[in-house]
Amino acid sequence: MSNYKSLLSKVTTFIFDYDGVLTDGTVILTSDGDALRTANVKDGYAMQLAVKKGFNVAIISGGNSSSMNRRFEALKIRDFFLGVENKLEKFHSYLKEKNVRPDQVLYMGDDIPDFKAMKEAGVPCCPADAVPEIKAIAKYISALDGGKGCVRDVIEQTLKVQDKWMTEDGFRW
């Protein structure tokens, strides 16, 4: 894990799982069947900032609910794929669509459905509370749990390495 920061200079694309990465993995089911999740506003800020800075930001999730759609739309994240059964297949099609190489991708996942796609990403990362199999292949394990700022952690580190953090119109704040 020690050399992961050198890999961040190549990153043009962030791909995140949703449940367990952008949330703590808890799902509250409403009486109308919607699945509600809690999300961290710092993660949301970092994702919308990455989009503004020209990065591709995608969500690939097996989950699917109207609340997820609304959150991504509010954050101006256009690339979200919900109800995905084969994340590796979606990973490949997304990279082809965006003309991105695997070594340009930071992929953050937390559980077995993310394993194969993470193995192919240049910078596989995970939250502190990921399952052991995912931690074993991660080049970086955030000190923060899923839904508790781990997404902000990796985006901020990447933007800092690329000198795109705390800048506006090319000038330092």
VMD Tcl script that draws the C-alpha trace (Angstrom):
set ca {
  {0.00 0.00 0.00}
  {2.97 2.33 0.42}
  {3.28 3.41 -3.22}
  {-0.39 4.14 -3.90}
  {0.14 7.93 -3.84}
  {2.40 7.69 -6.90}
  {-0.50 6.02 -8.74}
  {-2.88 8.91 -7.98}
  {-1.18 11.19 -10.52}
  {-2.63 9.03 -13.34}
  {-6.21 8.98 -12.04}
  {-8.81 10.53 -14.34}
  {-11.74 8.42 -13.22}
  {-13.31 7.55 -9.88}
  {-15.66 4.58 -9.61}
  {-17.49 3.93 -6.35}
  {-19.75 1.25 -5.03}
  {-22.70 2.71 -3.16}
  {-23.80 0.57 -0.22}
  {-20.89 0.21 2.19}
  {-18.79 2.91 0.49}
  {-20.98 5.97 0.08}
  {-23.19 4.67 2.89}
  {-22.53 2.70 6.06}
  {-24.37 -0.23 4.51}
  {-27.56 0.22 6.51}
  {-30.79 0.12 4.51}
  {-34.08 1.36 5.93}
  {-37.09 0.04 4.05}
  {-40.10 2.36 3.83}
  {-43.68 1.14 3.73}
  {-43.80 1.89 -0.02}
  {-40.75 -0.29 -0.63}
  {-38.09 2.38 -1.12}
  {-34.73 1.63 0.45}
  {-33.36 4.66 2.31}
  {-29.69 5.11 3.14}
  {-27.68 7.75 4.96}
  {-24.85 9.50 3.12}
  {-22.01 11.78 4.14}
  {-22.16 15.36 2.83}
  {-18.35 15.56 2.71}
  {-18.31 12.62 0.31}
  {-20.96 14.42 -1.77}
  {-18.95 17.63 -1.82}
  {-15.82 15.81 -2.97}
  {-17.65 13.97 -5.75}
  {-19.26 17.10 -7.19}
  {-15.90 18.89 -6.94}
  {-14.18 16.08 -8.84}
  {-16.81 16.39 -11.58}
  {-16.21 20.17 -11.74}
  {-12.46 19.53 -12.01}
  {-13.02 17.33 -15.07}
  {-12.79 13.86 -13.55}
  {-15.14 11.06 -14.54}
  {-17.14 10.01 -11.47}
  {-19.25 6.88 -11.67}
  {-21.29 4.81 -9.27}
  {-21.72 1.10 -9.95}
  {-24.15 -0.49 -7.51}
  {-26.22 -3.59 -7.14}
  {-28.68 -1.45 -5.18}
  {-31.42 0.57 -6.77}
  {-33.83 3.09 -5.29}
  {-35.38 6.42 -6.22}
  {-33.53 8.12 -3.36}
  {-30.21 7.08 -4.92}
  {-31.25 8.60 -8.26}
  {-32.18 11.89 -6.60}
  {-28.88 12.10 -4.72}
  {-26.76 11.58 -7.84}
  {-28.78 14.08 -9.83}
  {-28.40 16.67 -7.05}
  {-24.62 16.12 -7.10}
  {-24.51 16.42 -10.93}
  {-23.22 12.85 -11.24}
  {-24.44 11.62 -14.58}
  {-22.73 8.24 -14.65}
  {-24.56 6.00 -12.22}
  {-25.46 2.43 -12.86}
  {-27.93 0.87 -10.44}
  {-29.17 -2.69 -10.15}
  {-25.92 -3.96 -11.70}
  {-25.43 -7.71 -11.41}
  {-22.00 -7.93 -13.06}
  {-19.78 -5.05 -11.96}
  {-16.78 -6.23 -13.99}
  {-18.83 -6.14 -17.20}
  {-20.11 -2.62 -16.37}
  {-16.54 -1.54 -15.46}
  {-15.29 -2.63 -18.91}
  {-18.15 -1.00 -20.83}
  {-17.78 2.26 -18.87}
  {-14.03 2.46 -19.53}
  {-14.62 1.78 -23.23}
  {-17.34 4.45 -23.39}
  {-15.10 7.04 -21.70}
  {-11.91 5.92 -23.49}
  {-10.15 5.36 -20.15}
  {-7.41 2.84 -19.36}
  {-7.71 0.71 -16.20}
  {-4.56 2.31 -14.72}
  {-6.41 5.68 -14.77}
  {-9.17 4.37 -12.50}
  {-9.49 4.61 -8.75}
  {-12.15 2.08 -7.77}
  {-13.45 1.98 -4.20}
  {-15.46 -1.03 -3.13}
  {-16.12 -2.83 0.12}
  {-17.45 -6.31 -0.57}
  {-17.18 -9.38 -2.81}
  {-19.29 -8.00 -5.74}
  {-16.54 -5.35 -6.23}
  {-13.64 -7.84 -6.19}
  {-13.15 -8.56 -9.91}
  {-13.49 -4.94 -11.04}
  {-11.17 -3.76 -8.27}
  {-8.53 -6.29 -9.36}
  {-8.46 -4.61 -12.79}
  {-8.44 -1.00 -11.60}
  {-5.15 0.87 -11.34}
  {-5.88 2.09 -7.80}
  {-8.18 -0.29 -5.91}
  {-9.20 1.25 -2.58}
  {-11.60 0.43 0.21}
  {-13.08 1.82 3.41}
  {-11.71 0.74 6.78}
  {-14.65 -1.58 7.37}
  {-14.42 -3.48 4.07}
  {-14.43 -7.27 4.12}
  {-11.01 -9.01 4.43}
  {-10.98 -10.23 0.81}
  {-11.30 -6.64 -0.44}
  {-8.72 -5.30 2.00}
  {-6.30 -7.95 0.69}
  {-6.39 -6.52 -2.86}
  {-6.62 -2.81 -1.98}
  {-3.63 -0.59 -2.65}
  {-5.09 1.85 -0.12}
  {-7.38 1.26 2.84}
  {-8.95 4.47 4.10}
  {-8.84 5.07 7.84}
  {-12.54 5.96 7.50}
  {-15.49 3.58 7.29}
  {-18.03 3.43 4.50}
  {-20.47 6.35 4.68}
  {-18.11 8.19 7.04}
  {-15.92 10.15 4.61}
  {-13.81 7.46 2.90}
  {-14.81 8.78 -0.55}
  {-13.78 12.32 0.38}
  {-10.50 10.85 1.66}
  {-9.49 9.31 -1.69}
  {-10.76 12.17 -3.84}
  {-9.00 14.78 -1.70}
  {-5.73 12.83 -1.79}
  {-5.95 12.50 -5.58}
  {-6.72 16.18 -6.11}
  {-3.85 17.17 -3.81}
  {-1.37 14.93 -5.69}
  {-2.56 16.49 -8.97}
  {-2.45 20.03 -7.52}
  {-6.20 20.49 -8.06}
  {-7.23 20.88 -4.42}
  {-8.12 24.33 -3.03}
  {-7.73 26.05 -6.40}
  {-10.19 28.16 -8.28}
  {-9.66 29.17 -11.90}
  {-6.04 28.04 -11.64}
  {-5.23 30.24 -8.64}
  {-4.64 29.30 -5.03}
  {-7.24 30.48 -2.54}
}
mol new
graphics top color blue
foreach p $ca { graphics top sphere $p radius 0.5 }
foreach p [lrange $ca 0 end-1] q [lrange $ca 1 end] { graphics top cylinder $p $q radius 0.2 }
display resetview
